[in-house]
Amino acid sequence: MDVVTELEQAPADAVRDAFVEFARSRGDAALRRSGGPEHLTASCFVLTRDLRQVLLTHHRKGGFWVQLGGHIESADTSLADAARREAREESGVADLELLSGRVLDLDRHELHGGFSCAAHWDVGFVALASPSAPVHVSSESLDLGWFGVEALPSAVPPGFAERLAVIRGRAAGLLAGSAPVQASEVDRGSGS
């Protein structure tokens, strides 16, 4: 798995550079839960094709609504593969496919005492699905649900709505056939 190359294809900014440096300095340990208290994780923002709804999981340990995702496994061939696998496992949507293999979100977040890890360096991708697709709540979740991007539940992590707005802008660029837009090119306040 060439994690550094995958990360280098994310939109260029200081956050991307920090992720690349973390992956380079930690090597394979960055990919494994057993590699230390901080490591990479892979997540997937599952959106409807019109980008107006998002599938969220009510995370059992975290106690908040968030995108699907989790730890990287040895059988995963890429970060994108890990994100797709996690989304399928946690949603039950078997035919879920990524919009692109490009990284569209990077978010390092500290974890509270309910987790065995200190921090996740989360690498996010986007997949499209129909809100009518059957879903299944995994053991890692309390619930699973589709939400309008302008009507997110109140229990989301700080900054989640703003991140989702940027991700939607990048996904819209991919759907239109252009390269993902930079965070600075998206109006974070409008939700589009």
Buried (B, 14 or more C-beta within 10 A) or exposed (E): BEBBEBBBEBBEEEBBBBBBEBBEEBEEBBBBBEBEEBBBBBBBBBBBEEBBBBBBBBBBBBEBBBBBBBBBBEEBEBBBBBBBBBBBBBBBBEEBEBBBBBBBBBBBBEBEEEEEBEBBBBBBBBBBBEBEBEBEBBEBBEEBBBBEBEEBEEBBBEEBBBBBBBBBBBBBBBBEEEEBBBBEEBEBEEBB
